[in-house]
Amino acid sequence: MLDALFKISDHNSTVRRECIAGLTTFITMVYIVFVNPAMLAEAGMDQGAAFVATCIAAAIGCFIMGFWANYPLALAPGMGLNAFFTYGVVLGMGYTWQAALGAVFMSGCLFLFLSLFKVREWIINAIPLVLKQAIATGIGAFLALIALKNAGIIVASSATLVQLGDITAAGPLLAIFSFFVIAALLYRDFKSGVLISILLVTVIALSLGLVEYQGVVSMPPSIAPTFMQLDFSAAFELSMLSVIFALLFVDLFDTSGTLVAVTQKAGLADEKGNIPRLGRALSADSAATIAGSVLGTSTTTSYIESVAGVSVGGRTGLTAVVIGVCFLLMMFFAPLAKMVPAYATAGAILYVSVLMLQNLKFVNWDDMTDAIPVSVVLLMTPLTFSIAHGIALGFISYTAVKVLCGKREQVSISVWILTAMFVIKFAFLS
């Protein structure tokens, strides 16, 4: 039944492999069920209700992605978007969190409208193949920075921006250990090597007293304080319209970049880099955003951590469905999940970044009009700490270099339009 529903055999996968992939992705992104509620609580929302809303919104998105689009892509409330929700809209602009949820709902409706009328699909298919390769490698570099930061291997510095942390401390050492364990296991074709490494490091941390045992099971908090609390009274104010547009813009290109990277890594795109069933995949995060706003959480989007599951063999929607089930179960196993430290997943994320950087071998480095935009995306995605900014700067550099080098014919009308949009964004909306 599962094979017929998800076409597992057609993708040269197995039910066991898909389940392991789902668990692997879930463990690498489970941090969001704790980070997101804590951040939303700073906006005045009930933290317990936001925790439950985060789990349910993620599950809804994963189920739609799995059953309808049949992709191994996980969804959950997005990092960065939740920061914009709290620090930008509520604390920065002075709107209530109810009004901010209303903006999330309206942006979700716009996402869905653009998806159903294939505007978003047109945008993604308009990305030249070299930029798709650049996006994948840029996200790989971005993941490496996140992993090194989470592990404490790289820390902030007022003098040099970043510097080497104390790599003799327990956290960095365990992260490095997990990275090497993953490399050794996967080299020997242990498909569950990433999952084994995360669990092993967590057990070690627990035995050394670095992680406090907090129990296993608890009843989920009530969702009532945030459920259906949307406020649309400020929806048509000019400043709120800019908020809605910003949410739309960031989620559009974060999701687009994630879809490109995951499908490229999984080998699910065709020879031209186009993504089958793209409209369904794009609609999944739109519907999840709408549902999440009703439940009481910020914008739900596709997660780049999905590449962790893809790297161990996830190829179908069953992977996403397993992730969704895990999110629902997480409502009852919150104390257990809290024991997985950030450095336990840092090694996995770093290994995934290495795999994604392999896309650099497909770039024609002898053609500087390809090499320059790839380099821009590769460098600016982690340095701006934004997938959306990396893509935007990549488009601008691609168009500028092609035109200035006499290759104007390689710049399509759609690329011209998107480049103009990015220029306008940086000029007037940044």
C-alpha positions in Angstrom: 0.0 0.0 0.0 2.8 2.4 0.9 4.7 1.6 -2.2 1.6 2.3 -4.4 0.9 5.5 -2.6 4.4 7.0 -2.6 6.0 5.1 -5.5 8.8 4.0 -3.3 10.1 1.3 -5.6 10.1 3.7 -8.6 12.6 5.9 -6.6 14.8 2.9 -5.8 14.1 3.3 -2.0 12.5 1.2 0.7 10.0 1.8 3.5 12.7 1.3 6.1 15.0 3.8 4.4 12.3 6.4 4.1 11.5 6.0 7.8 15.1 6.4 8.8 15.3 9.5 6.5 12.3 11.0 8.2 13.7 10.4 11.7 17.0 11.8 10.6 15.5 15.0 9.3 13.2 15.4 12.3 16.1 15.1 14.8 18.1 17.7 12.9 15.2 20.2 12.9 13.4 19.4 16.2 15.1 22.4 17.8 12.4 24.6 16.2 9.7 23.3 18.6 11.7 25.0 21.5 13.3 28.0 19.8 10.1 29.1 18.0 7.8 29.2 21.1 10.5 31.0 23.1 10.9 33.6 20.5 7.1 34.1 20.1 6.8 34.4 23.8 8.9 37.6 23.6 6.1 39.0 21.4 3.6 38.3 24.3 2.3 35.0 23.1 1.6 32.1 25.5 4.7 29.9 25.2 2.9 26.6 25.8 0.2 27.3 23.2 2.9 28.4 20.7 4.7 25.1 21.3 1.6 23.1 20.4 0.9 25.3 17.4 4.4 24.9 16.2 4.1 21.1 16.3 0.7 20.9 14.6 1.6 23.5 11.9 4.7 21.5 11.1 2.8 18.2 10.9 0.1 19.7 8.6 2.8 21.0 6.2 4.7 17.7 6.2 1.5 15.7 5.6 0.5 17.9 2.6 4.0 17.8 1.2 4.1 14.0 1.7 0.7 12.9 0.6 0.0 15.4 -2.2 3.4 16.5 -3.5 5.3 13.2 -2.7 8.5 15.0 -1.8 10.8 14.2 1.2 10.6 17.8 2.3 9.9 18.9 5.9 8.1 22.1 6.9 7.9 24.0 10.1 7.7 27.6 11.3 10.8 29.2 9.8 13.8 30.7 11.6 14.3 34.3 10.6 10.7 34.7 9.8 9.9 34.2 13.5 12.5 36.7 14.4 10.9 39.2 11.9 7.5 38.4 13.5 8.7 39.2 17.0 11.5 41.8 16.7 10.4 43.5 13.5 6.6 43.6 13.5 5.6 43.4 17.2 8.5 44.8 19.2 9.8 47.0 16.4 6.7 48.4 14.7 4.4 48.2 17.7 1.7 45.9 16.3 0.0 43.3 18.5 0.9 39.7 18.0 -2.7 39.1 17.0 -2.2 41.7 14.1 1.1 40.0 13.2 -0.8 36.7 12.9 -3.3 38.4 10.7 -0.4 39.5 8.4 1.0 35.9 8.3 -2.5 34.6 7.4 -2.8 37.1 4.5 0.7 36.4 3.2 -0.2 32.7 3.3 -3.3 33.4 1.2 -1.1 35.3 -1.3 1.4 32.4 -1.3 -1.4 30.0 -2.2 -2.8 32.3 -4.9 0.6 32.7 -6.6 1.1 28.9 -6.3 -2.3 27.9 -7.8 -1.8 30.3 -10.7 1.8 29.0 -11.2 3.4 32.3 -10.6 5.8 30.8 -8.1 6.4 27.8 -10.4 7.3 30.2 -13.2 9.7 32.0 -10.9 11.6 28.8 -9.9 11.6 27.4 -13.5 13.0 30.8 -14.6 16.2 30.3 -12.5 19.0 29.4 -14.8 20.7 26.0 -14.2 24.0 27.6 -13.1 22.1 29.7 -10.5 20.3 26.6 -9.2 23.7 25.0 -8.7 24.9 28.1 -7.0 21.9 28.2 -4.7 22.5 24.6 -3.6 26.2 25.4 -2.8 25.3 28.7 -1.1 22.9 26.9 1.2 25.6 24.3 1.8 28.0 27.1 3.0 25.1 28.6 5.0 24.5 25.2 6.8 28.2 24.9 7.5 28.2 28.3 9.3 25.1 27.4 11.3 26.6 24.0 12.3 29.9 25.6 13.4 28.0 28.3 15.3 25.7 25.9 17.0 28.7 23.7 18.1 30.6 26.7 19.5 33.5 26.0 17.0 33.0 29.4 15.5 32.1 32.3 17.8 31.4 36.0 17.5 34.3 38.5 17.7 34.1 42.3 17.9 37.5 42.6 16.2 37.3 40.1 13.4 33.5 39.4 13.2 34.1 35.7 13.8 36.9 33.6 15.4 37.7 30.1 16.5 35.9 29.1 19.8 37.2 26.9 22.6 37.5 23.6 20.7 38.7 21.9 23.8 35.3 22.4 25.4 32.9 19.4 25.6 30.3 20.8 23.1 32.7 21.5 20.2 34.6 18.2 20.8 31.4 16.2 20.7 30.3 18.0 17.5 33.6 17.2 15.8 33.3 13.6 17.1 29.8 13.3 15.6 31.0 14.7 12.3 33.7 12.1 12.0 31.4 9.3 13.1 28.9 10.2 10.4 31.7 10.3 7.8 33.0 6.8 8.8 29.5 5.2 9.0 28.2 6.6 5.7 31.4 5.7 3.9 30.7 2.1 5.0 27.2 2.5 3.6 25.4 2.7 7.0 22.3 4.6 5.8 21.4 5.5 9.4 24.8 6.9 10.2 23.5 10.4 10.8 20.8 9.3 13.2 23.2 7.0 15.0 25.7 9.8 15.5 23.1 12.2 16.9 21.7 9.6 19.4 25.3 8.5 20.4 26.4 12.1 21.2 23.2 12.7 23.1 23.8 9.6 25.2 27.4 10.6 25.8 26.3 14.1 26.9 23.7 12.6 29.2 26.3 10.2 30.8 28.8 13.1 31.3 26.2 15.2 33.0 26.2 17.8 30.2 22.5 17.3 29.6 20.0 17.2 32.4 17.5 14.3 32.4 14.1 15.9 32.3 11.8 12.9 32.0 10.1 11.4 28.9 6.4 12.1 28.6 4.1 15.0 29.5 0.7 16.2 28.4 0.7 18.9 25.8 -0.3 22.5 26.9 -3.6 24.1 25.8 -3.6 25.8 22.4 -6.5 28.0 23.4 -4.5 31.2 24.1 -3.4 31.5 20.5 -6.0 29.6 18.5 -8.0 31.8 16.1 -6.6 35.0 17.6 -6.0 36.7 14.3 -6.6 40.5 14.0 -7.1 42.0 10.6 -8.0 45.6 11.7 -4.6 46.9 10.6 -4.4 44.8 7.5 -4.7 47.7 5.0 -2.4 50.1 6.7 0.6 51.0 4.5 3.2 49.8 7.0 1.3 46.5 7.5 1.1 46.0 3.7 4.8 46.2 3.7 5.0 43.6 6.4 2.8 41.2 4.3 4.9 41.8 1.3 8.1 41.2 3.2 6.7 37.9 4.6 5.7 36.9 1.1 9.0 37.8 -0.4 11.2 36.1 2.1 9.2 32.9 2.2 9.0 32.8 -1.6 12.7 32.7 -2.1 13.7 30.8 1.0 11.2 28.1 0.0 12.4 28.3 -3.7 16.0 27.9 -2.7 15.3 25.0 -0.4 13.2 23.2 -3.0 16.0 23.6 -5.6 18.7 22.4 -3.2 16.8 19.4 -1.9 15.5 18.2 -5.3 19.0 18.7 -6.8 20.6 16.6 -4.0 17.9 13.9 -4.2 18.2 13.7 -8.0 14.4 14.5 -8.3 14.9 17.3 -10.8 15.1 16.7 -14.5 18.2 17.2 -16.7 17.3 20.9 -17.1 17.0 21.3 -13.3 13.2 21.6 -13.5 11.2 20.2 -10.6 8.2 17.8 -11.3 5.0 18.5 -9.3 6.4 21.9 -8.4 3.0 23.5 -8.0 1.9 21.0 -5.4 5.2 21.4 -3.4 4.8 25.1 -3.4 1.2 24.9 -2.3 2.1 22.8 0.7 4.0 25.5 2.5 1.3 28.1 1.6 -1.4 26.0 3.1 0.8 25.2 6.2 1.4 29.0 6.7 -2.4 29.6 6.7 -3.0 26.8 9.1 -0.2 27.9 11.3 -1.4 31.5 11.6 -4.8 30.2 12.7 -3.2 27.9 15.3 -0.9 30.6 16.5 2.5 30.6 15.0 4.6 32.5 12.6 5.2 31.7 8.9 5.6 28.0 8.1 8.2 27.2 5.4 10.3 24.4 3.9 13.3 23.4 5.8 16.8 23.0 4.4 17.5 20.3 7.1 15.5 18.1 4.8 18.7 17.4 3.0 19.8 15.4 6.1 17.1 12.9 5.3 17.8 12.9 1.6 21.5 12.2 2.3 20.6 8.9 3.9 18.2 7.8 1.2 14.9 9.7 1.6 13.3 10.1 -1.9 9.5 10.1 -1.4 6.7 11.7 0.5 6.8 8.9 3.1 9.8 10.7 4.6 7.8 13.9 5.0 4.8 11.9 6.5 7.2 10.3 9.1 8.4 13.7 10.0 4.8 15.0 10.4 4.0 12.1 12.7 7.1 12.8 14.8 6.0 16.4 15.2 2.6 15.3 16.5 4.2 12.8 18.9 6.6 15.6 20.0 3.7 17.3 21.8 3.8 14.4 24.3 7.5 13.9 24.4 8.7 17.4 24.9 11.0 16.6 28.0 12.8 13.9 26.0 13.4 16.2 23.0 14.9 18.9 25.2 17.8 16.5 26.0 19.1 16.7 22.4 21.8 19.4 22.5 22.6 21.7 19.6 26.1 20.2 19.2 24.5 16.7 18.8 23.0 17.8 15.5 25.8 20.2 14.5 27.9 17.3 13.1 25.0 16.1 10.9 24.4 19.6 9.5 28.1 20.0 8.8 28.2 16.7 6.9 25.2 17.7 4.9 26.9 21.0 4.0 29.8 19.0 2.6 27.5 17.0 0.4 25.8 20.1 -0.9 29.1 21.8 -1.8 29.7 18.9 -4.2 27.5 20.8 -6.7 30.5 23.1 -7.3 31.9 20.4 -9.6 29.2 21.0 -12.1 30.0 24.7 -12.5 32.0 25.7 -15.6 34.7 27.6 -13.8 36.4 28.5 -17.1 33.4 30.7 -18.0 33.7 33.7 -15.7 30.1 34.8 -16.5 29.0 31.5 -14.7 31.8 31.5 -12.1 31.2 35.0 -10.8 27.4 34.7 -9.9 28.1 31.2 -8.4 30.8 32.7 -6.2 28.5 35.6 -5.2 25.8 33.2 -4.0 28.3 30.9 -2.3 29.8 33.8 -0.3 26.9 36.0 0.3 24.3 33.4 1.5 26.3 32.6 4.7 27.7 36.1 5.2 24.3 37.8 5.0 22.8 34.9 7.0 20.0 34.8 4.5 19.1 32.4 1.7 16.8 35.1 0.1 19.6 37.7 0.1 22.0 35.2 -1.4 19.6 34.4 -4.2 18.9 38.1 -4.9 22.5 39.1 -5.1 23.1 36.0 -7.3 20.4 37.1 -9.8 21.8 40.7 -9.9 25.3 39.6 -10.5 24.3 37.0 -13.1 22.4 39.6 -15.1 25.1 42.3 -14.8 28.0 40.0 -15.8 26.2 38.4 -18.7 25.2 41.8 -20.1 28.6 43.5 -19.6 30.4 40.5 -21.1 28.3 40.6 -24.3 26.1 37.6 -23.5 22.8 39.5 -23.2 21.0 36.7 -25.1 21.5 34.3 -22.2 19.4 36.6 -19.9 15.8 35.6 -20.4 12.8 38.0 -19.9 11.9 36.2 -16.6 15.5 36.7 -15.3 15.3 40.4 -16.2 12.0 40.8 -14.4 13.3 39.0 -11.2 16.5 41.0 -11.3 14.5 44.2 -11.5 12.4 43.1 -8.5 15.5 42.4 -6.5 17.1 45.8 -7.3 13.8 47.5 -6.3 13.8 45.5 -3.0 17.3 46.5 -2.1 16.7 50.1 -3.1 13.4 50.8 -1.4 12.4 47.9 0.8 15.5 46.8 2.7 
